[in-house]
Amino acid sequence: MCELADVSRSGFYEWRDRAPSQREQANVALLESITEIHDRSRKTYGAPRVHGELKHLGFCVGHNRVARLMKLNGLVGAHGRRKWRRGKPDTAPAPDLVQREFSRSEPNELWVADITEFQTGEGKLFLAGVKDLGSNYLPGWSMAERQTVDLVIDAVVMAVRRREPKTQPIHHSDKGCQYTSLNFTQKLNDLGLVQSFGSTGDCYDNAAMETFWATLKRELAHIHGKTFWATRVELRMAIFDYIEAFYNRSRSQARLGYLSPTDYEAKLLTA
């Protein structure tokens, strides 16, 4: 090991047998006081409160040192921060078949799906969408007052009926409960689609659909001059007009050579 690390044997033994430094000894003593204060607080104090208690006891120590020692020894106070969600490989009925490779040259190869929400004077309106990354066309969408399984099923059924794919497109989404439900999984099997999921809590794994939502909300607000809608009916009409009359049929896109999704697909058919 000494040869691999390029150190002398005498240097190794000197390091191994060296007594703890004054700093290390001071940290041991300080940690005892920190632990005592933390336990006395019923384990609710974080580093700022522990540091304050130490100052009252006459300790001359920095906040960062206290925080570092608490972190190294797993001492955490009560807080309202959410733990970062980490998806497990077996939490979804299908693997990630996309791996953030969103580029597709032909329609009906890869569909991405997601749900977004809008606030109105009557409450929330949820919009589920299915986007074809071969042409950026949005063949399926649905709106409802609640984000149920039927909401996402209606969107994918609409996409299949409009596209009638001869192959088996990949349907990629996040691990929302609507998409991981048994009813939705069975529906995809019945429709002949291949299911794929991104990881939990990672927006980049479904970035193509997240980008569309951002575009829709930004341009919808610009067109109508507002971000808040008085009624759901008014918002439904605006979303319908944006998707079907503007986005799919006439909005040019740089990736498509400044053609609309409809014109791009027409060009592919004549090529």
Backbone torsions as a table, in degrees:
resi	resn	phi	psi	omega
1	MET	NA	-38.8	178.5
2	CYS	-63.5	-40.0	179.0
3	GLU	-64.2	-42.4	179.6
4	LEU	-65.3	-38.2	-179.4
5	ALA	-85.2	-4.3	178.7
6	ASP	59.4	46.4	173.5
7	VAL	-126.0	156.6	179.6
8	SER	-78.4	154.2	178.7
9	ARG	-65.9	-38.8	179.7
10	SER	-65.0	-38.0	177.5
11	GLY	-64.8	-37.8	178.9
12	PHE	-63.7	-47.3	-178.3
13	TYR	-67.0	-33.1	177.1
14	GLU	-65.5	-41.2	177.7
15	TRP	-65.8	-40.5	-178.0
16	ARG	-65.8	-38.7	-174.7
17	ASP	-93.7	1.3	-177.0
18	ARG	-68.5	138.0	178.9
19	ALA	-71.4	152.7	178.0
20	PRO	-57.1	142.2	179.4
21	SER	-71.3	167.8	178.2
22	GLN	-61.6	-36.5	179.0
23	ARG	-63.7	-44.5	179.9
24	GLU	-64.5	-41.0	178.2
25	GLN	-65.0	-38.9	178.5
26	ALA	-66.1	-36.4	178.6
27	ASN	-65.5	-36.8	178.0
28	VAL	-62.6	-45.0	179.6
29	ALA	-67.1	-40.3	179.6
30	LEU	-65.5	-38.7	-179.6
31	LEU	-63.9	-34.7	177.6
32	GLU	-61.9	-42.3	179.1
33	SER	-68.5	-40.3	178.5
34	ILE	-61.1	-45.7	-179.0
35	THR	-63.3	-40.1	179.4
36	GLU	-63.6	-44.1	178.8
37	ILE	-65.0	-41.9	-179.6
38	HIS	-63.2	-43.1	179.3
39	ASP	-67.1	-39.7	-178.8
40	ARG	-64.9	-27.3	178.3
41	SER	-84.6	10.0	-176.0
42	ARG	61.7	33.3	176.3
43	LYS	63.6	28.1	-180.0
44	THR	-99.7	-17.6	-176.5
45	TYR	-78.7	135.0	169.7
46	GLY	-94.8	-171.3	-175.8
47	ALA	-59.5	-41.6	-179.3
48	PRO	-60.3	-44.8	-179.3
49	ARG	-70.2	-39.3	177.0
50	VAL	-62.3	-42.0	178.9
51	HIS	-62.5	-40.2	177.7
52	GLY	-63.7	-41.0	177.8
53	GLU	-63.7	-40.3	179.2
54	LEU	-62.2	-40.1	178.5
55	LYS	-63.1	-39.8	178.0
56	HIS	-64.2	-29.5	179.7
57	LEU	-84.5	-1.1	176.1
58	GLY	95.7	7.4	178.2
59	PHE	-75.9	137.3	173.5
60	CYS	-105.9	91.6	-173.5
61	VAL	-145.1	146.9	-179.7
62	GLY	-80.9	154.0	179.3
63	HIS	-62.4	-40.8	-177.4
64	ASN	-63.4	-35.8	178.7
65	ARG	-65.9	-42.5	177.7
66	VAL	-63.1	-46.3	-179.4
67	ALA	-61.8	-40.6	-179.3
68	ARG	-64.7	-44.6	180.0
69	LEU	-65.6	-38.5	178.1
70	MET	-65.7	-41.3	180.0
71	LYS	-65.5	-42.8	-179.1
72	LEU	-64.2	-26.2	-176.3
73	ASN	-109.5	13.5	172.8
74	GLY	69.0	28.1	179.2
75	LEU	-94.6	112.3	-176.0
76	VAL	-127.4	137.2	177.0
77	GLY	-88.7	177.9	177.2
78	ALA	-72.5	133.7	-179.2
79	HIS	-151.7	164.9	-178.9
80	GLY	-101.9	8.2	-179.1
81	ARG	-71.6	141.9	177.4
82	ARG	-83.1	143.5	174.5
83	LYS	-72.5	144.2	177.6
84	TRP	-66.5	129.3	-178.7
85	ARG	-77.6	130.0	179.3
86	ARG	-123.0	117.9	-179.1
87	GLY	-73.2	148.7	176.8
88	LYS	-104.8	151.3	-177.2
89	PRO	-58.8	-27.2	-174.1
90	ASP	-104.3	19.0	-179.1
91	THR	-88.7	-1.9	-179.6
92	ALA	-134.3	152.1	-177.3
93	PRO	-77.2	6.8	-180.0
94	ALA	-153.9	154.5	179.8
95	PRO	-82.7	179.2	173.8
96	ASP	-87.6	105.9	-178.2
97	LEU	-92.9	-0.9	-174.2
98	VAL	-104.3	-42.8	179.5
99	GLN	52.8	40.4	177.5
100	ARG	63.9	17.7	174.4
101	GLU	-94.2	88.7	-172.4
102	PHE	-92.9	-6.1	-178.0
103	SER	-75.2	125.9	176.5
104	ARG	-137.1	141.9	-176.2
105	SER	-96.7	-18.2	-176.6
106	GLU	-127.1	146.3	174.7
107	PRO	-63.7	158.5	175.1
108	ASN	65.8	24.0	172.4
109	GLU	-96.7	-44.6	-177.1
110	LEU	-140.6	122.7	174.1
111	TRP	-112.3	134.8	174.9
112	VAL	-113.2	146.7	-174.3
113	ALA	-139.2	151.9	179.0
114	ASP	-168.0	172.2	177.2
115	ILE	-122.3	139.0	172.1
116	THR	-130.0	168.9	-177.2
117	GLU	-133.8	154.0	176.7
118	PHE	-128.8	150.0	177.0
119	GLN	-103.8	132.8	176.8
120	THR	-127.7	173.0	176.9
121	GLY	-66.3	-16.5	178.7
122	GLU	-101.0	2.7	-176.5
123	GLY	118.6	-168.3	-175.5
124	LYS	-81.2	151.3	171.0
125	LEU	-126.4	126.1	-178.2
126	PHE	-102.7	139.8	-179.0
127	LEU	-125.0	121.0	174.5
128	ALA	-104.3	139.8	-178.3
129	GLY	-137.3	154.9	174.2
130	VAL	-127.9	121.2	-175.8
131	LYS	-116.2	132.5	177.7
132	ASP	-89.6	113.5	-175.8
133	LEU	-77.6	-6.7	175.0
134	GLY	-70.3	-29.1	-178.7
135	SER	-138.8	2.3	-176.3
136	ASN	65.0	15.8	178.3
137	TYR	-75.1	144.9	177.4
138	LEU	-106.6	89.9	-175.6
139	PRO	-79.7	-21.6	-176.4
140	GLY	-134.4	137.9	176.7
141	TRP	-161.0	158.8	176.1
142	SER	-156.0	154.2	-179.4
143	MET	-129.8	145.6	179.6
144	ALA	-160.6	166.2	179.2
145	GLU	-79.7	-15.8	179.1
146	ARG	-132.7	148.3	-179.8
147	GLN	-93.2	80.6	-177.5
148	THR	-99.0	176.4	176.1
149	VAL	-64.6	-36.5	179.2
150	ASP	-60.6	-31.5	179.4
151	LEU	-59.9	-47.8	-177.8
152	VAL	-77.7	-30.2	176.7
153	ILE	-65.5	-43.6	179.4
154	ASP	-60.3	-38.2	-179.2
155	ALA	-66.2	-44.7	-177.3
156	VAL	-74.1	-32.8	176.0
157	VAL	-64.3	-41.6	177.3
158	MET	-61.3	-41.6	-179.8
159	ALA	-63.7	-43.4	-178.9
160	VAL	-66.9	-40.4	-179.0
161	ARG	-67.1	-35.2	-179.5
162	ARG	-78.1	-34.9	-174.0
163	ARG	-92.0	-35.8	-175.5
164	GLU	47.8	59.6	-175.8
165	PRO	-64.9	137.2	178.5
166	LYS	-86.1	-19.0	175.4
167	THR	-104.1	-168.1	178.4
168	GLN	-111.2	96.1	179.1
169	PRO	-64.5	150.1	171.8
170	ILE	-82.3	128.8	176.1
171	HIS	-103.6	109.5	-174.2
172	HIS	-111.1	132.4	-179.6
173	SER	-149.9	179.8	172.0
174	ASP	-83.5	-175.5	-176.8
175	LYS	-97.3	36.9	174.0
176	GLY	-61.2	152.0	-175.0
177	CYS	-61.2	-26.8	178.8
178	GLN	-67.2	-39.9	-176.2
179	TYR	-81.2	-24.8	179.0
180	THR	-92.6	-1.2	-178.4
181	SER	-66.7	154.6	-179.8
182	LEU	-64.6	-39.1	-179.7
183	ASN	-61.1	-43.1	-178.8
184	PHE	-70.3	-41.4	178.8
185	THR	-60.6	-43.2	178.4
186	GLN	-65.1	-37.3	179.8
187	LYS	-65.1	-40.9	177.6
188	LEU	-62.5	-40.6	177.4
189	ASN	-62.1	-42.6	179.1
190	ASP	-63.3	-34.3	-178.4
191	LEU	-84.3	-8.2	178.5
192	GLY	81.5	26.6	179.0
193	LEU	-100.5	153.5	178.8
194	VAL	-101.6	124.3	-174.0
195	GLN	-88.4	143.1	179.3
196	SER	-145.8	146.4	-178.7
197	PHE	-131.6	143.2	168.8
198	GLY	-84.9	175.7	-178.5
199	SER	-76.8	160.0	-177.8
200	THR	-71.7	135.3	174.7
201	GLY	71.7	18.1	-178.2
202	ASP	-123.2	103.0	-176.5
203	CYS	-67.4	-23.5	-177.3
204	TYR	-68.4	-25.0	-179.7
205	ASP	-72.2	-12.9	174.7
206	ASN	-133.0	38.4	-173.6
207	ALA	-62.3	-32.1	-177.4
208	ALA	-62.2	-40.2	179.7
209	MET	-79.3	-36.5	176.9
210	GLU	-60.5	-38.0	178.5
211	THR	-64.7	-38.8	178.4
212	PHE	-64.1	-42.6	178.4
213	TRP	-59.7	-43.0	-179.8
214	ALA	-62.8	-41.4	178.6
215	THR	-64.2	-46.2	-179.1
216	LEU	-59.2	-48.3	-176.8
217	LYS	-67.8	-39.6	-179.8
218	ARG	-65.2	-47.8	-176.4
219	GLU	-76.2	-29.4	175.6
220	LEU	-64.4	-42.2	177.9
221	ALA	-66.4	-37.1	-180.0
222	HIS	-69.2	-41.5	-178.5
223	ILE	-65.6	-43.4	-174.0
224	HIS	-99.5	-6.4	177.2
225	GLY	69.4	28.0	179.1
226	LYS	-161.7	157.3	177.4
227	THR	-115.0	-7.4	179.8
228	PHE	-119.4	135.9	-175.8
229	TRP	-116.0	137.4	-176.0
230	ALA	-69.4	-41.9	-176.6
231	THR	-129.9	157.8	177.2
232	ARG	-67.8	-36.3	-179.7
233	VAL	-61.4	-43.5	179.0
234	GLU	-61.1	-43.1	179.9
235	LEU	-69.1	-40.2	177.8
236	ARG	-56.9	-44.7	-179.0
237	MET	-64.9	-39.3	179.8
238	ALA	-66.9	-41.2	179.2
239	ILE	-67.2	-44.0	178.0
240	PHE	-57.4	-47.5	-179.2
241	ASP	-62.7	-40.3	-178.8
242	TYR	-65.7	-47.5	-175.5
243	ILE	-69.9	-52.6	-170.8
244	GLU	-84.6	-39.2	-176.5
245	ALA	-89.6	-31.2	-174.8
246	PHE	-107.1	-62.9	-170.8
247	TYR	-63.0	-54.6	-175.6
248	ASN	-68.6	-35.2	-168.6
249	ARG	-101.8	-29.3	-172.5
250	SER	-134.2	-15.5	-177.2
251	ARG	-75.6	114.3	-179.5
252	SER	-74.9	150.6	-178.7
253	GLN	-134.5	138.5	-176.1
254	ALA	-60.9	-41.6	-177.9
255	ARG	-63.6	-23.9	-179.2
256	LEU	-97.0	17.8	-177.5
257	GLY	70.3	32.7	-179.3
258	TYR	60.1	37.4	170.2
259	LEU	-108.8	159.7	172.5
260	SER	-78.4	161.2	177.3
261	PRO	-54.5	-40.8	179.4
262	THR	-65.0	-45.1	179.7
263	ASP	-67.1	-35.5	179.5
264	TYR	-64.5	-44.2	179.7
265	GLU	-66.0	-37.3	176.9
266	ALA	-63.5	-37.4	178.8
267	LYS	-66.6	-38.2	178.0
268	LEU	-63.5	-37.2	-178.9
269	LEU	-68.4	-31.7	-179.0
270	THR	-90.7	-8.1	-177.7
271	ALA	-73.4	NA	NA
